[in-house]
Structure formats: C-alpha cells, structure tokens
Amino acid sequence: MSVIKGNLLAVLATFDVAARTTSFTGAASRLHITTGAVSQQIRQLEQQLGFPVFQRHARGIILTEQGQRLHQVVSRSLTDIAEVIRELQTDPQPEGEIRLRLTPSFAFKWLVPRLHDFYQHYPDINIQTYADGALVDSRDTDCDLVIDYRRDDEIKDDGKTSLLMAESLLPVMSPDYQAKFDWLHPQAWHQVTLLHDAMPWRQAERDTEWRYWFNSMHIQADSRRGHFFNRTDMAMAAAEAGLGVAMARQALIGDDVNKGRLVSPFAPLQANAGYYLISHRHSAAIDCFVQWLRAQIDSVPLEH
C-alpha cells in the first residue's frame, strides 16, 4: 500500500489512460510498459480505494459507476496540471493594442515592409498605425507612440524622446537621368532639376535639405530651383520616374537602390537629423514593439 501512496499521481495517470483506451493492452502501449504492469497498478489502486474502478470482461474493460465518477475528476485534474506546467514553461505572449503615429514616408518605405516579421513573433499584438499627415504632432497623447523626423539640435531631454535611427542624405535619380550629366562637373548643377521634400520638419524652409547638402559639398548652386513635394517618398517617386534628382533619406531608399530603380554617384552625408521615438505610454505590448524596432535597426545596415 505504501507504494501506491507514494506514487498515487503516477497510478492515477495510468488509470486515466486505461479509462480512455478501455484496454490494459492499449494503455500499456501508450505508456510503454507491459500489460501486466498496468494490470498490477490498477489492482493496487482498487485495493487502496476499497472499490473496483473497472469491470473486466472478455472484450476488455469498462468503468464502474465509482470508476466513472473518479475518472471525471482525475481527467480534469491531470488536464489542469498539464496546462499549468505549459504556462510555467512558456513565456507568456504579450497581447494588446498599440496606437502608433508616424509620417507616411516612414510608414510606407520602412515600417510596413517589416511588419510581417513583427506579427510572426507577436500575433496577439495589434498595431493601429496612423500616418495621415506629412508632419506629425508628437504632443498628441491619444496615441501611445510617435515616430517623428527631427533635427538633432531641437531635441530636448524630456524623458520621453529617444533617437531611434540617425539619418543620412543622398541625392538619387533614375539610371537614365544619371547618364545625362557629368555629376563631377560643377556646371551640371545649373542644369539638373531638383526634387525637394518641402516639409522635412516643422518650420523648415522648403529647400533646407538641398541647401544643407550644397553647403556641405561646397557646391555653388541655387537650392531653390526645381519641384516641391510635401513628402520625401513623393520626391523619390518623381526621381524614379526621371523628373530629376531627389534629396532622399537613406533609411527610406530600401529596395529602390538594391533593385536599380534609383542610383547615386555620391556617398551618403550625415543629416544631423533622425527618426525619434516619443513614448506617451508603456505596456508589455508597447515594450515588445519598441524592442523589435531597435532590433530591426541594429540588424539591418543601411544601404550605401
């Protein structure tokens, strides 16, 4: 009897399998023990309980009335135990909703192509993405997170804002447009058509990125010429169509350069600006998304 008391859970597990298979032989096969061992454990259980749990007959076994009542409790208890063990062995997947506000250019060119990877890791987190304006109001506390493009020198240490990704500028154009000019000759810049993002950040002058690039490269050219768009991805699309040369942000070029749709004879120039993350709230889901964002940035180098 002492053996049964010390191994009661194991014996009840054997009883559960025998009740499910309605066969000592079937239970023995599932438990990888002999039929005789199953029969002995059930006999010892019945002796300890003081009542039979099975009726034996030529075709197999069936539960007695007492056995049926016992099996209901044993089966439910073993299922609960297994579920708790699974929960303890597996890190709980965070769930919830994240409200994210960002610029359309960053959403379409950088975030959306990568979201499939996030949902594979966190299928129970729902990201509500709002990219409804060329400029983002980072003070809008109706959202949880904001990704905004800003100049480095205007960032204040408020405990909520952190650099997500530094940016570089790169003039890009279609291969056919590149072939039209000698880009190392200063006179070329008096003939090309400039394509501008006229609203890179609030209160920016509409030629600010091209003027900054010309000054940094010591090129004498009129930065106010050309066509103006209120989003950098629109300027890049115009460049791909052969309308001129766009001042692109390197993080947003992506497959456009890899697939040869856009080219550049220049090296990237540090923009002294970048994409900043503003956190209005924290939760397990939000923390997972932020960690995923930073891992994406760290693992994928920017194209040169």
N, C-alpha and C positions, 0 to 999 in steps of 0.2 A: 504493500500500500504506500509505503514511503516513496517508492519510485514514481508512482502516479502523482503524488502530491508535489514532488519536486519538479516534475515535467508536465504539469497539468496543461499548460498552454500548448505544448507540442502535441499532446494526446488529443486535445480538443481540435487542433488543426487537422489531425488525421481523421477524426470523427467528421469534421466538416467536408473533407474531400470524399470520404466514403459515402456520406449522405448525398453529395452532388452526383457522384458516379453510380450510385446504387449498386456498388460492387466492390468487394475487398480486392479483387484482382485489378480492377480499374484504378482503385486508389493506390495500390502498390506500384502500378506502372507510372502514375503521375509523381509519386513521392520517391521513386527509385529505391524502394525497399521490397522485401519479399511479401507475398500474400500472408504468410504465416506471421510475420511481424505486425502487419495491420490487424489481423485477427486477434493476436495476443493483446495489443494495445486497447482494442475495443472491449475485449473481455475484462481486462483490468479496470477500465473506466466504468463498466457496468457494475463491477464488484464494489468499487468505491462509491458509486452513486446509490446503489441499492435498488436499482430498477433497470430493466432492459431498454436499450435505445434502438435496437434493430430486431426485427423478426427475420429469422433465417428460413429460407425455403430452397427448393431445388433450383429455381431460376435466378436466385440471387438474394438480395436483402431489401427490406422496406422499413422505413422508420415506424416505430411505435408511436402512440399518441404522446407519451412523455418525450420520446426522441424528437418528434416534430417541434414541440414547444422549445426544447433545448436548442435545436438546430437554428431556429429563428434568431435566438439571442446570440448564439455563437457566431453565426454567419455575419450578423450585423456588427458585432464587436470586432471580429477579425478585419472586416472591411474598414471600420473606423481606424483601427490601429495602422493598417497599411496606408491609409490616406494621410494620417498624421506624420508617419515616417517619411512619406514622399514630400510633404510640405517642409519638414525639417531638413531634408537632404537637398532641397532645391531652393535657390534664392528666389524669393517671390518676385514676379514680374510687375513692375510698376504699371499703373494704369491711370488714366485721366485725360484731361483735355488741356492743350496749350494754345493760348492765343498769341500769335506772332505777327508783328507788324514790321514790314521792311519795304525797300524800294522795289519796283517791278523789275528793274535791270538785274539786281542781285538775285531776286527770286527766280526769274526765268533762266538766267545764264549760269547761276552757280548752285542754288539750293535745290530746285525742283529736279534736276537730273540726278541728284544724290539721295533723294528722299526714299527711293525704293530700298536702299540699304538700311536706312533707319527703321522702316516698318518691318523689315525682316527680323531685326533684333528686338523691336518693341511693338508687336502687333496690337497691343491693348492701349497704346497712347495715340490719341487723336490730335493732330496739329491743325488748328484753324489759322490759315495763312491769309493775311490782309496786305495786299500790295496795290492799293488803289490810288496812289499818288506818286509823282516823281520825287517829291520830298516827304520826309517822314516827320511827324510830330512826336518826338521821343517823350514828351511830357504827358502823353495820353495814357492814363493809368487804367483805361478799360482793357488794355492788353497786358499780357504777362511779360513778354519780352519784345525788345525792339532791336533791329539791326539797322544801323544808320551809317552812311558815309560822311565822315567829318575830317576836317583839318586837325592835325595833331596839336597845334598850338591853341586850339579853342576848347580842349578837353579839360574839365575840372575834376579833381578827386572828390567825388560825391559819394563814394562807397557803392554806387550802383552801376557805374560805367567802366568797362574794361575793353582793351583792344582785342578784337577778335582776329583781325588779319591786316597787316600793313599792305599798302598798295603801291604799285609802280605804274608809270605811264609809258605807253608805247604807241607811236604812230603806226597805223595799219591801213592796208589798202588791198585791192584785188591784184592778182598777179598781172593782169593786163595793164592796170593803171601803173603799177610799179615799172613796167617796161617802157613807159612813155618818157621817163625823166632820168636824168643823171642826178641822183639824190645827194651825191657828194659835192655838187656844184651849187654855190650859194644862189645863183640866179633861178634855180629850179623852184625855190620857194616863192618867187614872184609870179609863178605861172600856175601852180597847183591850186586845187580847190580844197579849202579847209572845211572839215566837218566837225562841228562843235557839240558837246553837251553843254547847253547854256545854263543848266541848273544843277551843278555838281553838289552844292550845299546852299544853305540859306544865305542870302545877301551876297552871293558870289557874283562877280562881273561875268558876263556871258562868254568872254574869251579868256577867262582866267587860266585854264589848263594849257591852252596853246601858248599864251604869253609866258607862263612859267617855263614851259619846255624850250621855247626860243631863247629865253634869257639864260637858262642853264646850259644850252648847247652853243651859246654865243653866235646865234644866227640873227641877222638883221632882216626881219620880215614883218609884215603887217598882220598881227594876230586877229584883227577884227574882220578880216575877209572870210567869205565862204557862207556855208549854210548852217543854220542853227536848229537844234532839236532840244526838247526838254527831258530827254532820256539818253543815256550813253549807249544803250543797246540799239536805239534807233539810228544813232550816228554810225555805229558799227555795221548795221544792216545796209545803210546807204553806201558805206565804203565797199562792202561786199558786192553791191550792185554796180560798182565802178563810177560812182558820182564824185569821188575824191578820196582824201586821206583823213581818217578819223583819229582823234586822240583817245585811244582805248585804255581801259583799266585792265591790267594784265590778268587779274583773277577772273575776269569775265570773258576772256578770249576763248578758253576751253578748246573744243573740237574745231573751232573756226580756223585756228592756225594748224593744228595737227592734221586736218584734212585738206589743207591748202586753200581754203576759201579766202583767208586773209594772210597777208605776208607783210614783212617789215625788214628794211635794210638796217635798222638801228637796234641798239641794245636797250633794255628797259631802264627807265630813270626813276629813282625813288620819288614818290609823290609827296612825301611829308603829310600824308593823309592815309586814312584806312577805314575799315569797317569796324564799328564799335558796337559792343553789346550792352544794352541797357536793361537791367533786370528790375522789374517792379514787384515781382513775387517769387517765392521759392516753394517747391514741392518736390517729391521724389521724381515725378514725371519730368518736371522742368529741369532738374539737375541732370537727369539722364540725357535729355536733349542737348544741353549745354556741353556735357562731356563728349557726346557724339560729334557735335560741331567742331570742337577743338581737336578731336582725334582725326577728323576728316582733313582739317587744315594741316596738321602735323604730318600726316601720312602721304599726302599728295603734293609734291613740289610744284610750284608754278612753272608754266611753260616759258622757255626762253626762245 
